[in-house]
Amino acid sequence: MRDSRFNVVIIGGGIVGLGVGLAITRRFPALRLVVLEKEDWVARHQSGHNSGVIHSGVYYKPGSLKARLCVAGAAAMVKFCREHGIPHEVCGKVIVAAESEELARLEQLRQRGEANGLTGLRLIGPEELREIEPHVRGIKALFVPSTGIADYAAVCRKYAEIIAARGGTLLTSAVVTGIRRIGAEITVETSRGEFATTSLINCAGLFSDRVARMAGDDPDVLIVPFRGEYYGLVPERASLVRSLIYPVPDPRFPFLGVHFTRRINGKIDAGPNAVLALAREGYRHRDINLRDLSQSLAFAGFWRMASRHWRNAVGEFRRSLSKPLFVRALQRLVPEVREQDLIAGGSGVRAQALKRDGALVDDFHFVPSGKVLHVLNVPSPAATASLAIGETIVETAARALDLA
Ligand SMILES: Cc1cc2nc3c(=O)[nH]c(=O)nc-3n(C[C@H](O)[C@H](O)[C@H](O)COP(=O)(O)OP(=O)(O)OC[C@H]3O[C@@H](n4cnc5c(N)ncnc54)[C@H](O)[C@@H]3O)c2cc1C
């Protein structure tokens, strides 16, 4: 593969990079395309370590990319799964107000969802809530019928299979180490040789800001890793949860609060929390990467974020170390759940872009630079939205990247 020439190089074999590859190979089948992935297979990071929820689009600001691409992407995801025999289910979910102070925010969510074009949203009282989820305690809830669950690792495998069937190349164990841009020619240096291309799309997830810097661009954001830790309900207590049970989220943060999720394999997960990780791929407490850490500490926005949110960060950290505190958060939704019902589960690390002013980037964030496009913020619901993200990038970037 050394010194191969391509029309398009995509860095990152997660659901976003593969979604973009899928859209490009559909629209421009004659282009030579390669997806470069540093791991030995696709979906080894965020795309294979998430909650597996097909989000409906109820949370996001009307008109934002997240809102538009989530709603369109959810419908496309359900259709894709159905067409390709990928395990999925549209099971609906409840967002539960446990206290009266949360009622106004619940109503705002309903209005947001309707503004985003969702149908069938219903505010329900405690009796109807108990009919849907018999073990939940709440004074009111928002029922969202279009939310679903899917196996996103299987979705990624299918995206990769289709890209290959259309003539695209997926090269795994190919770590991108450098990018040179001379005139119209872009050379991507990897652990498996160099690749020449005329256009480049950076979908490197937790490393997308670093890849942008490799390409000579200033991304103006820092990717901050937030670990999400899960517990699993023991099988004998799985009946406490029928499908998806969420709290009313705190609007100051882009995370949804610990919740219960039924997986497509029938297991029930509780979580994820949102703990600042000390390494970009820091799946465990003891994972510390000095380069990642020092880069965060050297970024002015990091200290601004810390001064604004330190109280919440400490709370998340304590809850991460203390099972009783984690259980207490879950008992706000399902009072019957007890410490012995939960066993340690997996974790995932979210790539969240942070601005210099200390604000967490809320919307999806794509930054063009000549014939290079950097995908710099695609947190949840980007797995749901991956097909729509791919189509949007192809629409908007086809001319700029010279794909047409
Ligand atoms: C805990 C958690 C729960 C979530 N729950 C949901 C959910 O229920 N529903 C939903 O829609 N979304 C959810 N998300 C969000 C969703 O998983 C992500 O938005 C999505 O997976 C992002 O995809 P990606 O392709 O950008 O990133 P990734 O999957 O991280 O892919 C990026 C890829 O780039 C590769 N890469 C990085 N650097 C290099 C390099 N130098 N050279 C070559 N390759 C490189 C990495 O190895 C990686 O495979 C969740 C995320 C987490 C972490």
The ligand as an SDF file (V2000), in Angstrom:
LIG
                    3D

 53 58  0  0  0  0  0  0  0  0999 V2000
  -20.3480    6.5730   27.1560 C   0  0  0  0  0  0  0  0  0  0  0  0
  -20.9510    7.0170   25.8560 C   0  0  0  0  0  0  0  0  0  0  0  0
  -22.3190    6.8490   25.6060 C   0  0  0  0  0  0  0  0  0  0  0  0
  -22.8740    7.2720   24.4100 C   0  0  0  0  0  0  0  0  0  0  0  0
  -24.1720    6.9670   24.1220 N   0  0  0  0  0  0  0  0  0  0  0  0
  -24.6680    7.2730   22.8890 C   0  0  0  0  0  0  0  0  0  0  0  0
  -25.9670    6.8470   22.5010 C   0  0  0  0  0  0  0  0  0  0  0  0
  -26.6340    6.1210   23.2410 O   0  0  0  0  0  0  0  0  0  0  0  0
  -26.4400    7.2230   21.2950 N   0  0  0  0  0  0  0  0  0  0  0  0
  -25.6970    7.9930   20.4330 C   0  0  0  0  0  0  0  0  0  0  0  0
  -26.2000    8.3300   19.3540 O   0  0  0  0  0  0  0  0  0  0  0  0
  -24.4600    8.3820   20.7520 N   0  0  0  0  0  0  0  0  0  0  0  0
  -23.9130    8.0230   21.9370 C   0  0  0  0  0  0  0  0  0  0  0  0
  -22.6390    8.3590   22.2560 N   0  0  0  0  0  0  0  0  0  0  0  0
  -21.8790    9.1610   21.3050 C   0  0  0  0  0  0  0  0  0  0  0  0
  -21.3220    8.3510   20.1390 C   0  0  0  0  0  0  0  0  0  0  0  0
  -20.8170    7.1010   20.5570 O   0  0  0  0  0  0  0  0  0  0  0  0
  -20.2200    9.1790   19.4830 C   0  0  0  0  0  0  0  0  0  0  0  0
  -20.7410   10.4570   19.2040 O   0  0  0  0  0  0  0  0  0  0  0  0
  -19.7320    8.5600   18.1810 C   0  0  0  0  0  0  0  0  0  0  0  0
  -19.3690    7.2160   18.4020 O   0  0  0  0  0  0  0  0  0  0  0  0
  -18.5480    9.3340   17.6620 C   0  0  0  0  0  0  0  0  0  0  0  0
  -18.0220    8.6230   16.5740 O   0  0  0  0  0  0  0  0  0  0  0  0
  -16.6020    8.9840   15.9840 P   0  0  0  0  0  0  0  0  0  0  0  0
  -16.4360    8.1750   14.7640 O   0  0  0  0  0  0  0  0  0  0  0  0
  -16.4770   10.4690   15.8770 O   0  0  0  0  0  0  0  0  0  0  0  0
  -15.5550    8.5980   17.1360 O   0  0  0  0  0  0  0  0  0  0  0  0
  -14.8230    7.2190   17.4580 P   0  0  0  0  0  0  0  0  0  0  0  0
  -15.7390    6.0830   17.4620 O   0  0  0  0  0  0  0  0  0  0  0  0
  -14.0420    7.4770   18.6980 O   0  0  0  0  0  0  0  0  0  0  0  0
  -13.8600    7.0260   16.2180 O   0  0  0  0  0  0  0  0  0  0  0  0
  -12.7010    7.7880   15.9990 C   0  0  0  0  0  0  0  0  0  0  0  0
  -11.6570    6.8290   15.4550 C   0  0  0  0  0  0  0  0  0  0  0  0
  -10.4960    7.5540   15.0810 O   0  0  0  0  0  0  0  0  0  0  0  0
   -9.3880    6.7200   15.3050 C   0  0  0  0  0  0  0  0  0  0  0  0
   -8.1810    7.5450   15.3600 N   0  0  0  0  0  0  0  0  0  0  0  0
   -7.8830    8.4980   16.2670 C   0  0  0  0  0  0  0  0  0  0  0  0
   -6.6670    9.0130   16.0240 N   0  0  0  0  0  0  0  0  0  0  0  0
   -6.1770    8.3590   14.9400 C   0  0  0  0  0  0  0  0  0  0  0  0
   -4.9480    8.4240   14.2190 C   0  0  0  0  0  0  0  0  0  0  0  0
   -3.9650    9.2780   14.5660 N   0  0  0  0  0  0  0  0  0  0  0  0
   -4.7690    7.6010   13.1660 N   0  0  0  0  0  0  0  0  0  0  0  0
   -5.7480    6.7400   12.7730 C   0  0  0  0  0  0  0  0  0  0  0  0
   -6.9450    6.6240   13.4450 N   0  0  0  0  0  0  0  0  0  0  0  0
   -7.1400    7.4270   14.5000 C   0  0  0  0  0  0  0  0  0  0  0  0
   -9.7170    6.0520   16.6320 C   0  0  0  0  0  0  0  0  0  0  0  0
   -8.9820    4.8690   16.8490 O   0  0  0  0  0  0  0  0  0  0  0  0
  -11.2120    5.8130   16.4950 C   0  0  0  0  0  0  0  0  0  0  0  0
  -11.5150    4.5170   16.0400 O   0  0  0  0  0  0  0  0  0  0  0  0
  -22.0550    7.9300   23.4460 C   0  0  0  0  0  0  0  0  0  0  0  0
  -20.6830    8.0870   23.6830 C   0  0  0  0  0  0  0  0  0  0  0  0
  -20.1320    7.5930   24.8570 C   0  0  0  0  0  0  0  0  0  0  0  0
  -18.6410    7.6900   25.0460 C   0  0  0  0  0  0  0  0  0  0  0  0
  1  2  1  0
  2  3  1  0
  2 52  2  0
  3  4  2  0
  4  5  1  0
  4 50  1  0
  5  6  2  0
  6  7  1  0
  6 13  1  0
  7  8  2  0
  7  9  1  0
  9 10  1  0
 10 11  2  0
 10 12  1  0
 12 13  2  0
 13 14  1  0
 14 15  1  0
 14 50  1  0
 15 16  1  0
 16 17  1  0
 16 18  1  0
 18 19  1  0
 18 20  1  0
 20 21  1  0
 20 22  1  0
 22 23  1  0
 23 24  1  0
 24 25  2  0
 24 26  1  0
 24 27  1  0
 27 28  1  0
 28 29  2  0
 28 30  1  0
 28 31  1  0
 31 32  1  0
 32 33  1  0
 33 34  1  0
 33 48  1  0
 34 35  1  0
 35 36  1  0
 35 46  1  0
 36 37  1  0
 36 45  1  0
 37 38  2  0
 38 39  1  0
 39 40  1  0
 39 45  2  0
 40 41  1  0
 40 42  2  0
 42 43  1  0
 43 44  2  0
 44 45  1  0
 46 47  1  0
 46 48  1  0
 48 49  1  0
 50 51  2  0
 51 52  1  0
 52 53  1  0
M  END
$$$$
